[in-house]
Amino acid sequence: MPIYEFRGIETGRIYEWVGRYEEKPKMLYDPETEEEFRPIVSRPSLLKSNLSDWQRGLSGAGQHDKALNQVVYGERHRDEILQRRGLVREQDLPKHWVEDAKDQQMKQNEQLDKDADKFFDNMKKFGLDKQGSDTVDRVKRTEQFWSEQVPSGAVRQDPTKYGVKPKEK
């Protein structure tokens, strides 16, 4: 449990009170000396966490980790944070995991580029890459483009290929 400090108004004497934050009194009174004690702002009284956490804070041993955007008080604390967030250190990954992930992403990007080029070439084929003055003709060409680009029969057979979620029964 945290320790909270109170200072006597008349004598300046320090009194420590141990308890939960919710139960902390706003003021203490000593019946023997009839002195009032008011809470003082000290490091322990500012922190509402358990004893070990504020001891870490008082020690000044913590360092801000930019990657985690948090103060870290050692390797064990870093491991706790990583585990709580569901993260893994790079050194704990399988050998060549980063390179394999990059290669896989590059292949995915190449395929997406090919698909985008094919899409744009198809737009050129129907003359949709330029503005036209005939709106009716443009609408017809757009309909033809989409009927070739995404055939309705193919969408019914494999809706997930075109990003359509099938209806649940």
OpenMM code with the backbone's topology and positions (N, CA, C; nanometers):
from openmm import Vec3, app, unit

residues = "MET PRO ILE TYR GLU PHE ARG GLY ILE GLU THR GLY ARG ILE TYR GLU TRP VAL GLY ARG TYR GLU GLU LYS PRO LYS MET LEU TYR ASP PRO GLU THR GLU GLU GLU PHE ARG PRO ILE VAL SER ARG PRO SER LEU LEU LYS SER ASN LEU SER ASP TRP GLN ARG GLY LEU SER GLY ALA GLY GLN HIS ASP LYS ALA LEU ASN GLN VAL VAL TYR GLY GLU ARG HIS ARG ASP GLU ILE LEU GLN ARG ARG GLY LEU VAL ARG GLU GLN ASP LEU PRO LYS HIS TRP VAL GLU ASP ALA LYS ASP GLN GLN MET LYS GLN ASN GLU GLN LEU ASP LYS ASP ALA ASP LYS PHE PHE ASP ASN MET LYS LYS PHE GLY LEU ASP LYS GLN GLY SER ASP THR VAL ASP ARG VAL LYS ARG THR GLU GLN PHE TRP SER GLU GLN VAL PRO SER GLY ALA VAL ARG GLN ASP PRO THR LYS TYR GLY VAL LYS PRO LYS GLU LYS".split()
positions = [
    Vec3(0.0836, -0.1187, 0.0000),
    Vec3(0.0000, 0.0000, 0.0000),
    Vec3(0.0875, 0.1242, 0.0000),
    Vec3(0.0397, 0.2293, -0.0640),
    Vec3(0.1193, 0.3516, -0.0693),
    Vec3(0.1236, 0.4254, 0.0644),
    Vec3(0.2274, 0.5041, 0.0786),
    Vec3(0.2438, 0.5864, 0.1979),
    Vec3(0.2181, 0.7314, 0.1580),
    Vec3(0.1335, 0.7987, 0.2346),
    Vec3(0.1031, 0.9391, 0.2097),
    Vec3(0.1575, 1.0224, 0.3248),
    Vec3(0.2100, 1.1395, 0.2899),
    Vec3(0.2710, 1.2250, 0.3913),
    Vec3(0.1809, 1.3441, 0.4220),
    Vec3(0.1767, 1.3748, 0.5538),
    Vec3(0.1007, 1.4897, 0.6016),
    Vec3(0.1965, 1.5761, 0.6839),
    Vec3(0.1853, 1.7082, 0.6725),
    Vec3(0.2722, 1.7998, 0.7455),
    Vec3(0.1875, 1.8767, 0.8465),
    Vec3(0.2408, 1.8865, 0.9683),
    Vec3(0.1724, 1.9624, 1.0717),
    Vec3(0.1732, 2.1100, 1.0401),
    Vec3(0.0597, 2.1758, 1.0593),
    Vec3(0.0469, 2.3173, 1.0257),
    Vec3(0.1332, 2.4032, 1.1183),
    Vec3(0.1360, 2.3725, 1.2461),
    Vec3(0.2076, 2.4556, 1.3437),
    Vec3(0.3551, 2.4184, 1.3554),
    Vec3(0.3837, 2.2887, 1.3676),
    Vec3(0.5220, 2.2475, 1.3929),
    Vec3(0.5972, 2.2059, 1.2673),
    Vec3(0.5268, 2.1716, 1.1605),
    Vec3(0.5930, 2.1253, 1.0393),
    Vec3(0.6340, 1.9795, 1.0474),
    Vec3(0.5923, 1.9120, 1.1527),
    Vec3(0.6241, 1.7710, 1.1722),
    Vec3(0.5587, 1.6889, 1.0607),
    Vec3(0.6289, 1.5862, 1.0115),
    Vec3(0.5790, 1.5002, 0.9044),
    Vec3(0.5175, 1.3748, 0.9656),
    Vec3(0.3981, 1.3420, 0.9183),
    Vec3(0.3293, 1.2211, 0.9613),
    Vec3(0.3003, 1.1392, 0.8359),
    Vec3(0.3324, 1.0092, 0.8419),
    Vec3(0.3075, 0.9213, 0.7284),
    Vec3(0.1829, 0.8385, 0.7535),
    Vec3(0.0990, 0.8299, 0.6531),
    Vec3(-0.0244, 0.7518, 0.6628),
    Vec3(-0.0211, 0.6456, 0.5539),
    Vec3(-0.0470, 0.5187, 0.5896),
    Vec3(-0.0438, 0.4078, 0.4956),
    Vec3(-0.1873, 0.3628, 0.4697),
    Vec3(-0.2244, 0.3543, 0.3443),
    Vec3(-0.3587, 0.3087, 0.3096),
    Vec3(-0.3865, 0.3258, 0.1623),
    Vec3(-0.5058, 0.2839, 0.1230),
    Vec3(-0.5461, 0.2961, -0.0167),
    Vec3(-0.5787, 0.4409, -0.0492),
    Vec3(-0.5624, 0.4743, -0.1764),
    Vec3(-0.5843, 0.6115, -0.2204),
    Vec3(-0.7287, 0.6550, -0.1926),
    Vec3(-0.8230, 0.5642, -0.2143),
    Vec3(-0.9635, 0.5979, -0.1950),
    Vec3(-0.9944, 0.6320, -0.0490),
    Vec3(-0.9161, 0.5766, 0.0444),
    Vec3(-0.9407, 0.5974, 0.1871),
    Vec3(-0.8568, 0.7115, 0.2457),
    Vec3(-0.7755, 0.7755, 0.1656),
    Vec3(-0.6849, 0.8800, 0.2147),
    Vec3(-0.7664, 0.9985, 0.2689),
    Vec3(-0.7399, 1.0390, 0.3946),
    Vec3(-0.8128, 1.1531, 0.4500),
    Vec3(-0.7602, 1.2847, 0.3932),
    Vec3(-0.8462, 1.3859, 0.3917),
    Vec3(-0.8055, 1.5169, 0.3423),
    Vec3(-0.7224, 1.5910, 0.4471),
    Vec3(-0.7442, 1.5548, 0.5748),
    Vec3(-0.6715, 1.6214, 0.6826),
    Vec3(-0.6661, 1.5246, 0.8018),
    Vec3(-0.5580, 1.5300, 0.8808),
    Vec3(-0.5451, 1.4498, 1.0023),
    Vec3(-0.5388, 1.5433, 1.1230),
    Vec3(-0.5755, 1.4873, 1.2385),
    Vec3(-0.5769, 1.5659, 1.3623),
    Vec3(-0.5114, 1.4828, 1.4719),
    Vec3(-0.4125, 1.5407, 1.5417),
    Vec3(-0.3457, 1.4723, 1.6526),
    Vec3(-0.4152, 1.5156, 1.7824),
    Vec3(-0.4866, 1.4237, 1.8492),
    Vec3(-0.5609, 1.4615, 1.9686),
    Vec3(-0.4709, 1.5011, 2.0862),
    Vec3(-0.3476, 1.4493, 2.0933),
    Vec3(-0.2579, 1.4816, 2.2044),
    Vec3(-0.2064, 1.6254, 2.1956),
    Vec3(-0.1617, 1.6654, 2.0768),
    Vec3(-0.1051, 1.7998, 2.0618),
    Vec3(-0.2046, 1.8980, 2.0009),
    Vec3(-0.3206, 1.8475, 1.9622),
    Vec3(-0.4252, 1.9266, 1.8962),
    Vec3(-0.3734, 1.9961, 1.7704),
    Vec3(-0.2839, 1.9295, 1.7007),
    Vec3(-0.2268, 1.9854, 1.5791),
    Vec3(-0.2966, 1.9250, 1.4567),
    Vec3(-0.3187, 2.0063, 1.3554),
    Vec3(-0.3770, 1.9589, 1.2303),
    Vec3(-0.2644, 1.9260, 1.1327),
    Vec3(-0.2862, 1.8195, 1.0575),
    Vec3(-0.1913, 1.7767, 0.9555),
    Vec3(-0.2618, 1.7825, 0.8208),
    Vec3(-0.1972, 1.8466, 0.7254),
    Vec3(-0.2535, 1.8567, 0.5896),
    Vec3(-0.1643, 1.7754, 0.4954),
    Vec3(-0.2243, 1.7166, 0.3916),
    Vec3(-0.1425, 1.6382, 0.2976),
    Vec3(-0.0443, 1.7289, 0.2234),
    Vec3(0.0743, 1.6755, 0.2025),
    Vec3(0.1734, 1.7501, 0.1253),
    Vec3(0.1930, 1.6801, -0.0085),
    Vec3(0.2318, 1.7555, -0.1066),
    Vec3(0.2536, 1.6987, -0.2386),
    Vec3(0.3936, 1.6408, -0.2405),
    Vec3(0.3990, 1.5104, -0.2399),
    Vec3(0.5274, 1.4412, -0.2488),
    Vec3(0.5137, 1.3352, -0.3561),
    Vec3(0.6224, 1.2830, -0.3988),
    Vec3(0.6193, 1.1832, -0.5063),
    Vec3(0.5273, 1.0666, -0.4731),
    Vec3(0.5344, 1.0081, -0.3540),
    Vec3(0.4466, 0.8954, -0.3251),
    Vec3(0.2982, 0.9333, -0.3266),
    Vec3(0.2651, 1.0532, -0.2823),
    Vec3(0.1241, 1.0885, -0.2772),
    Vec3(0.0690, 1.1234, -0.4145),
    Vec3(0.1554, 1.1550, -0.5094),
    Vec3(0.1077, 1.1831, -0.6435),
    Vec3(0.0727, 1.0564, -0.7196),
    Vec3(0.1397, 0.9495, -0.6892),
    Vec3(0.1179, 0.8247, -0.7617),
    Vec3(0.0093, 0.7426, -0.6947),
    Vec3(-0.0835, 0.6924, -0.7745),
    Vec3(-0.1957, 0.6169, -0.7201),
    Vec3(-0.1759, 0.4662, -0.7382),
    Vec3(-0.0570, 0.4241, -0.7762),
    Vec3(-0.0350, 0.2832, -0.8020),
    Vec3(0.0193, 0.2136, -0.6779),
    Vec3(0.0519, 0.0855, -0.6947),
    Vec3(0.1001, 0.0106, -0.5785),
    Vec3(0.2435, 0.0487, -0.5419),
    Vec3(0.2913, -0.0025, -0.4303),
    Vec3(0.4200, 0.0368, -0.3733),
    Vec3(0.5358, 0.0148, -0.4698),
    Vec3(0.5386, -0.0992, -0.5386),
    Vec3(0.6523, -0.1272, -0.6250),
    Vec3(0.6576, -0.0295, -0.7414),
    Vec3(0.5422, 0.0130, -0.7939),
    Vec3(0.5423, 0.1055, -0.9054),
    Vec3(0.5959, 0.2416, -0.8650),
    Vec3(0.5555, 0.2932, -0.7501),
    Vec3(0.6067, 0.4261, -0.7157),
    Vec3(0.7497, 0.4197, -0.6666),
    Vec3(0.7919, 0.3023, -0.6159),
    Vec3(0.9339, 0.2884, -0.5821),
    Vec3(1.0179, 0.2955, -0.7090),
    Vec3(0.9686, 0.2348, -0.8166),
    Vec3(1.0386, 0.2435, -0.9442),
    Vec3(1.0512, 0.3890, -0.9869),
    Vec3(0.9409, 0.4633, -0.9743),
    Vec3(0.9399, 0.6030, -1.0143),
    Vec3(1.0349, 0.6863, -0.9322),
    Vec3(1.0446, 0.6586, -0.8020),
    Vec3(1.1337, 0.7354, -0.7155),
    Vec3(1.2800, 0.7047, -0.7417),
    Vec3(1.3064, 0.5843, -0.7883),
    Vec3(1.4456, 0.5457, -0.8079),
    Vec3(1.5096, 0.6223, -0.9236),
    Vec3(1.4274, 0.6710, -1.0160),
    Vec3(1.4816, 0.7443, -1.1305),
    Vec3(1.5525, 0.6547, -1.2286),
    Vec3(1.5335, 0.5223, -1.2158),
    Vec3(1.6029, 0.4278, -1.3024),
    Vec3(1.5323, 0.4091, -1.4359),
    Vec3(1.4129, 0.4629, -1.4503),
    Vec3(1.3367, 0.4423, -1.5727),
    Vec3(1.3864, 0.5288, -1.6873),
    Vec3(1.3700, 0.4776, -1.8070),
    Vec3(1.4052, 0.5514, -1.9276),
    Vec3(1.2878, 0.5458, -2.0229),
    Vec3(1.2635, 0.6554, -2.0931),
    Vec3(1.1530, 0.6588, -2.1879),
    Vec3(1.1921, 0.5830, -2.3139),
    Vec3(1.1096, 0.4866, -2.3515),
    Vec3(1.1320, 0.4080, -2.4720),
    Vec3(1.0429, 0.4661, -2.5819),
    Vec3(1.1054, 0.5212, -2.6869),
    Vec3(1.0281, 0.5842, -2.7940),
    Vec3(0.9421, 0.4822, -2.8676),
    Vec3(0.9923, 0.3617, -2.8870),
    Vec3(0.9170, 0.2606, -2.9601),
    Vec3(0.7899, 0.2202, -2.8852),
    Vec3(0.7991, 0.2108, -2.7535),
    Vec3(0.6831, 0.1735, -2.6725),
    Vec3(0.6040, 0.2948, -2.6266),
    Vec3(0.6636, 0.4139, -2.6379),
    Vec3(0.6039, 0.5392, -2.5909),
    Vec3(0.5656, 0.5285, -2.4440),
    Vec3(0.6607, 0.4807, -2.3642),
    Vec3(0.6365, 0.4583, -2.2221),
    Vec3(0.7699, 0.4543, -2.1482),
    Vec3(0.7662, 0.4867, -2.0197),
    Vec3(0.8856, 0.4754, -1.9370),
    Vec3(0.9049, 0.3284, -1.9017),
    Vec3(1.0265, 0.2798, -1.9203),
    Vec3(1.0588, 0.1392, -1.8943),
    Vec3(1.1635, 0.1351, -1.7840),
    Vec3(1.1419, 0.0477, -1.6841),
    Vec3(1.2289, 0.0407, -1.5664),
    Vec3(1.3236, -0.0787, -1.5684),
    Vec3(1.3431, -0.1392, -1.6824),
    Vec3(1.4349, -0.2518, -1.6926),
    Vec3(1.3824, -0.3521, -1.7937),
    Vec3(1.4621, -0.4546, -1.8184),
    Vec3(1.4264, -0.5539, -1.9194),
    Vec3(1.3023, -0.6339, -1.8800),
    Vec3(1.2902, -0.6665, -1.7526),
    Vec3(1.1729, -0.7420, -1.7083),
    Vec3(1.0451, -0.6603, -1.7286),
    Vec3(1.0524, -0.5318, -1.6970),
    Vec3(0.9377, -0.4438, -1.7173),
    Vec3(0.9061, -0.4314, -1.8664),
    Vec3(1.0100, -0.4235, -1.9502),
    Vec3(0.9905, -0.4174, -2.0952),
    Vec3(0.9199, -0.5442, -2.1440),
    Vec3(0.9629, -0.6605, -2.0930),
    Vec3(0.8989, -0.7860, -2.1311),
    Vec3(0.7517, -0.7881, -2.0897),
    Vec3(0.7201, -0.7355, -1.9711),
    Vec3(0.5809, -0.7284, -1.9255),
    Vec3(0.4977, -0.6422, -2.0200),
    Vec3(0.5526, -0.5285, -2.0595),
    Vec3(0.4812, -0.4381, -2.1495),
    Vec3(0.4577, -0.5056, -2.2842),
    Vec3(0.5628, -0.5679, -2.3381),
    Vec3(0.5505, -0.6359, -2.4670),
    Vec3(0.4464, -0.7465, -2.4610),
    Vec3(0.4497, -0.8260, -2.3550),
    Vec3(0.3547, -0.9356, -2.3417),
    Vec3(0.2118, -0.8820, -2.3289),
    Vec3(0.1941, -0.7751, -2.2511),
    Vec3(0.0616, -0.7162, -2.2319),
    Vec3(0.0063, -0.6629, -2.3641),
    Vec3(0.0935, -0.6109, -2.4502),
    Vec3(0.0501, -0.5556, -2.5785),
    Vec3(0.0486, -0.6596, -2.6903),
    Vec3(0.0941, -0.7808, -2.6615),
    Vec3(0.0963, -0.8853, -2.7629),
    Vec3(0.2070, -0.8666, -2.8653),
    Vec3(0.3194, -0.8081, -2.8232),
    Vec3(0.4314, -0.7825, -2.9127),
    Vec3(0.5465, -0.8785, -2.8851),
    Vec3(0.6378, -0.8886, -2.9797),
    Vec3(0.7536, -0.9771, -2.9675),
    Vec3(0.8773, -0.8966, -3.0055),
    Vec3(0.9870, -0.9197, -2.9349),
    Vec3(1.1135, -0.8545, -2.9708),
    Vec3(1.1625, -0.9115, -3.1031),
    Vec3(1.2304, -0.8287, -3.1787),
    Vec3(1.2815, -0.8733, -3.3086),
    Vec3(1.3796, -0.9892, -3.2914),
    Vec3(1.4590, -0.9862, -3.1852),
    Vec3(1.5576, -1.0924, -3.1626),
    Vec3(1.4914, -1.2265, -3.1305),
    Vec3(1.3632, -1.2242, -3.0881),
    Vec3(1.2927, -1.3484, -3.0564),
    Vec3(1.2213, -1.4086, -3.1771),
    Vec3(1.2220, -1.3382, -3.2901),
    Vec3(1.1575, -1.3891, -3.4110),
    Vec3(1.2438, -1.4973, -3.4739),
    Vec3(1.1834, -1.5869, -3.5532),
    Vec3(1.2632, -1.6892, -3.6222),
    Vec3(1.3662, -1.6259, -3.7152),
    Vec3(1.4704, -1.6999, -3.7446),
    Vec3(1.5782, -1.6498, -3.8283),
    Vec3(1.5229, -1.6106, -3.9656),
    Vec3(1.5647, -1.4962, -4.0163),
    Vec3(1.5248, -1.4419, -4.1464),
    Vec3(1.3761, -1.4082, -4.1547),
    Vec3(1.3092, -1.3941, -4.0429),
    Vec3(1.1653, -1.3639, -4.0455),
    Vec3(1.1384, -1.2281, -4.1090),
    Vec3(1.2170, -1.1286, -4.0740),
    Vec3(1.1965, -0.9938, -4.1270),
    Vec3(1.2192, -0.9929, -4.2783),
    Vec3(1.3274, -1.0552, -4.3242),
    Vec3(1.3560, -1.0589, -4.4674),
    Vec3(1.2467, -1.1340, -4.5427),
    Vec3(1.2003, -1.2464, -4.4874),
    Vec3(1.0938, -1.3232, -4.5518),
    Vec3(0.9646, -1.2425, -4.5589),
    Vec3(0.9345, -1.1696, -4.4524),
    Vec3(0.8132, -1.0867, -4.4515),
    Vec3(0.8253, -0.9757, -4.5546),
    Vec3(0.9437, -0.9161, -4.5676),
    Vec3(0.9648, -0.8113, -4.6686),
    Vec3(0.9489, -0.8679, -4.8088),
    Vec3(1.0071, -0.9866, -4.8344),
    Vec3(0.9953, -1.0494, -4.9661),
    Vec3(0.8491, -1.0791, -4.9990),
    Vec3(0.7778, -1.1296, -4.9029),
    Vec3(0.6360, -1.1611, -4.9235),
    Vec3(0.5576, -1.0327, -4.9545),
    Vec3(0.5867, -0.9250, -4.8820),
    Vec3(0.5191, -0.7979, -4.9060),
    Vec3(0.5536, -0.7427, -5.0441),
    Vec3(0.6801, -0.7580, -5.0862),
    Vec3(0.7212, -0.7118, -5.2194),
    Vec3(0.6455, -0.7880, -5.3286),
    Vec3(0.6309, -0.9198, -5.3125),
    Vec3(0.5564, -0.9995, -5.4104),
    Vec3(0.4103, -0.9566, -5.4153),
    Vec3(0.3549, -0.9299, -5.2984),
    Vec3(0.2163, -0.8834, -5.2916),
    Vec3(0.2019, -0.7491, -5.3621),
    Vec3(0.2957, -0.6576, -5.3384),
    Vec3(0.2914, -0.5266, -5.4019),
    Vec3(0.3061, -0.5370, -5.5543),
    Vec3(0.3940, -0.6273, -5.6011),
    Vec3(0.4108, -0.6475, -5.7451),
    Vec3(0.2803, -0.6955, -5.8079),
    Vec3(0.2125, -0.7884, -5.7417),
    Vec3(0.0855, -0.8391, -5.7934),
    Vec3(-0.0198, -0.7281, -5.7953),
    Vec3(-0.0231, -0.6462, -5.6909),
    Vec3(-0.1177, -0.5346, -5.6878),
    Vec3(-0.0878, -0.4340, -5.7985),
    Vec3(0.0400, -0.4097, -5.8262),
    Vec3(0.0782, -0.3199, -5.9357),
    Vec3(0.0324, -0.3756, -6.0703),
    Vec3(0.0517, -0.5066, -6.0909),
    Vec3(0.0067, -0.5695, -6.2155),
    Vec3(-0.1440, -0.5566, -6.2307),
    Vec3(-0.2167, -0.5798, -6.1211),
    Vec3(-0.3628, -0.5687, -6.1255),
    Vec3(-0.4058, -0.4254, -6.1574),
    Vec3(-0.3372, -0.3289, -6.0979),
    Vec3(-0.3702, -0.1885, -6.1239),
    Vec3(-0.3409, -0.1512, -6.2691),
    Vec3(-0.2276, -0.1993, -6.3234),
    Vec3(-0.1949, -0.1727, -6.4635),
    Vec3(-0.2987, -0.2349, -6.5566),
    Vec3(-0.3385, -0.3572, -6.5266),
    Vec3(-0.4402, -0.4259, -6.6068),
    Vec3(-0.5718, -0.3477, -6.6031),
    Vec3(-0.6084, -0.2996, -6.4839),
    Vec3(-0.7311, -0.2220, -6.4671),
    Vec3(-0.7256, -0.0945, -6.5514),
    Vec3(-0.6130, -0.0233, -6.5455),
    Vec3(-0.6003, 0.1021, -6.6193),
    Vec3(-0.5964, 0.0766, -6.7705),
    Vec3(-0.5278, -0.0314, -6.8124),
    Vec3(-0.5261, -0.0656, -6.9548),
    Vec3(-0.6676, -0.0955, -7.0042),
    Vec3(-0.7442, -0.1616, -6.9218),
    Vec3(-0.8835, -0.1917, -6.9566),
    Vec3(-0.9645, -0.0623, -6.9670),
    Vec3(-0.9369, 0.0340, -6.8786),
    Vec3(-1.0049, 0.1636, -6.8862),
    Vec3(-0.9697, 0.2342, -7.0183),
    Vec3(-0.8420, 0.2252, -7.0587),
    Vec3(-0.7998, 0.2861, -7.1850),
    Vec3(-0.8712, 0.2215, -7.3032),
    Vec3(-0.8865, 0.0895, -7.2951),
    Vec3(-0.9521, 0.0146, -7.4026),
    Vec3(-1.0933, 0.0675, -7.4272),
    Vec3(-1.1623, 0.1070, -7.3210),
    Vec3(-1.2981, 0.1588, -7.3333),
    Vec3(-1.3014, 0.3114, -7.3409),
    Vec3(-1.1851, 0.3752, -7.3437),
    Vec3(-1.1780, 0.5202, -7.3569),
    Vec3(-1.2188, 0.5957, -7.2327),
    Vec3(-1.2016, 0.5345, -7.1158),
    Vec3(-1.2412, 0.5988, -6.9908),
    Vec3(-1.1260, 0.6722, -6.9227),
    Vec3(-1.0113, 0.6766, -6.9897),
    Vec3(-0.8967, 0.7457, -6.9302),
    Vec3(-0.8987, 0.8949, -6.9589),
    Vec3(-0.9913, 0.9406, -7.0457),
    Vec3(-1.0005, 1.0825, -7.0806),
    Vec3(-1.1445, 1.1286, -7.0618),
    Vec3(-1.1580, 1.2576, -7.0389),
    Vec3(-1.2913, 1.3163, -7.0296),
    Vec3(-1.3516, 1.3258, -7.1690),
    Vec3(-1.4797, 1.3056, -7.1763),
    Vec3(-1.5498, 1.3200, -7.3043),
    Vec3(-1.6675, 1.4133, -7.2896),
    Vec3(-1.7176, 1.4601, -7.4032),
    Vec3(-1.8308, 1.5528, -7.3993),
    Vec3(-1.9643, 1.4796, -7.4065),
    Vec3(-1.9640, 1.3579, -7.4588),
    Vec3(-2.0885, 1.2831, -7.4735),
    Vec3(-2.1114, 1.1981, -7.3487),
    Vec3(-2.1994, 1.2420, -7.2620),
    Vec3(-2.2228, 1.1749, -7.1344),
    Vec3(-2.2906, 1.0400, -7.1537),
    Vec3(-2.3864, 1.0326, -7.2453),
    Vec3(-2.4597, 0.9070, -7.2681),
    Vec3(-2.3636, 0.7993, -7.3164),
    Vec3(-2.2763, 0.8355, -7.4103),
    Vec3(-2.1783, 0.7396, -7.4620),
    Vec3(-2.0835, 0.6951, -7.3511),
    Vec3(-2.0435, 0.7888, -7.2669),
    Vec3(-1.9516, 0.7564, -7.1572),
    Vec3(-2.0173, 0.6600, -7.0580),
    Vec3(-2.1430, 0.6796, -7.0288),
    Vec3(-2.2142, 0.5899, -6.9369),
    Vec3(-2.2196, 0.4494, -6.9955),
    Vec3(-2.2478, 0.4384, -7.1273),
    Vec3(-2.2524, 0.3063, -7.1928),
    Vec3(-2.1167, 0.2376, -7.1866),
    Vec3(-2.0098, 0.3152, -7.2156),
    Vec3(-1.8752, 0.2573, -7.2115),
    Vec3(-1.8374, 0.2154, -7.0691),
    Vec3(-1.8820, 0.2928, -6.9705),
    Vec3(-1.8548, 0.2583, -6.8299),
    Vec3(-1.9250, 0.1282, -6.7936),
    Vec3(-2.0493, 0.1115, -6.8381),
    Vec3(-2.1227, -0.0130, -6.8112),
    Vec3(-2.0539, -0.1317, -6.8771),
    Vec3(-2.0078, -0.1135, -7.0023),
    Vec3(-1.9364, -0.2209, -7.0717),
    Vec3(-1.8064, -0.2553, -6.9980),
    Vec3(-1.7357, -0.1509, -6.9550),
    Vec3(-1.6098, -0.1710, -6.8816),
    Vec3(-1.6341, -0.2561, -6.7565),
    Vec3(-1.7334, -0.2194, -6.6772),
    Vec3(-1.7574, -0.2920, -6.5528),
    Vec3(-1.8121, -0.4320, -6.5766),
    Vec3(-1.8882, -0.4518, -6.6848),
    Vec3(-1.9369, -0.5875, -6.7127),
    Vec3(-1.8222, -0.6796, -6.7512),
    Vec3(-1.7186, -0.6231, -6.8163),
    Vec3(-1.6012, -0.7047, -6.8476),
    Vec3(-1.5085, -0.7183, -6.7263),
    Vec3(-1.4964, -0.6105, -6.6501),
    Vec3(-1.4051, -0.6090, -6.5348),
    Vec3(-1.4523, -0.7046, -6.4259),
    Vec3(-1.5806, -0.7020, -6.3953),
    Vec3(-1.6360, -0.7866, -6.2900),
    Vec3(-1.7623, -0.8533, -6.3443),
    Vec3(-1.7464, -0.9663, -6.4096),
    Vec3(-1.8641, -1.0345, -6.4641),
    Vec3(-1.9579, -1.0793, -6.3523),
    Vec3(-2.0871, -1.0556, -6.3704),
    Vec3(-2.1826, -1.0855, -6.2633),
    Vec3(-2.1887, -1.2345, -6.2311),
    Vec3(-2.1703, -1.3197, -6.3319),
    Vec3(-2.1707, -1.4637, -6.3053),
    Vec3(-2.0541, -1.5047, -6.2168),
    Vec3(-1.9380, -1.4431, -6.2409),
    Vec3(-1.8196, -1.4739, -6.1603),
    Vec3(-1.8381, -1.4259, -6.0166),
    Vec3(-1.9070, -1.3136, -6.0003),
    Vec3(-1.9310, -1.2628, -5.8649),
    Vec3(-2.0217, -1.3591, -5.7892),
    Vec3(-2.1211, -1.4146, -5.8579),
    Vec3(-2.2105, -1.5105, -5.7906),
    Vec3(-2.1371, -1.6388, -5.7539),
    Vec3(-2.0441, -1.6827, -5.8408),
    Vec3(-1.9726, -1.8076, -5.8143),
    Vec3(-1.8667, -1.7920, -5.7054),
    Vec3(-1.7914, -1.6821, -5.7080),
    Vec3(-1.6842, -1.6592, -5.6100),
    Vec3(-1.6860, -1.5137, -5.5644),
    Vec3(-1.7788, -1.4793, -5.4744),
    Vec3(-1.7920, -1.3388, -5.4344),
    Vec3(-1.6713, -1.2850, -5.3578),
    Vec3(-1.6005, -1.3704, -5.2867),
    Vec3(-1.4880, -1.3211, -5.2069),
    Vec3(-1.3727, -1.2734, -5.2954),
    Vec3(-1.3620, -1.3257, -5.4176),
    Vec3(-1.2568, -1.2837, -5.5103),
    Vec3(-1.2703, -1.1360, -5.5451),
    Vec3(-1.3946, -1.0863, -5.5453),
    Vec3(-1.4200, -0.9465, -5.5809),
    Vec3(-1.4508, -0.8601, -5.4595),
    Vec3(-1.4219, -0.9110, -5.3412),
    Vec3(-1.4408, -0.8313, -5.2203),
    Vec3(-1.5846, -0.8224, -5.1734),
    Vec3(-1.6697, -0.9144, -5.2208),
    Vec3(-1.8106, -0.9153, -5.1807),
    Vec3(-1.8293, -1.0240, -5.0763),
    Vec3(-1.8918, -0.9879, -4.9664),
    Vec3(-1.9194, -1.0870, -4.8632),
    Vec3(-2.0492, -1.1589, -4.8964),
    Vec3(-2.0455, -1.2925, -4.8995),
    Vec3(-2.1697, -1.3661, -4.9302),
    Vec3(-2.2709, -1.3484, -4.8176),
    Vec3(-2.3982, -1.3492, -4.8559),
    Vec3(-2.5037, -1.3344, -4.7560),
    Vec3(-2.5120, -1.4593, -4.6697),
    Vec3(-2.5300, -1.4374, -4.5406),
    Vec3(-2.5440, -1.5506, -4.4493),
    Vec3(-2.6884, -1.5981, -4.4505),
    Vec3(-2.7050, -1.7281, -4.4457),
    Vec3(-2.8410, -1.7838, -4.4495),
    Vec3(-2.8934, -1.8122, -4.3126),
] * unit.nanometer
topology = app.Topology()
chain = topology.addChain("A")
for resn in residues:
    res = topology.addResidue(resn, chain)
    for name in ("N", "CA", "C"):
        topology.addAtom(name, app.Element.getBySymbol(name[0]), res)
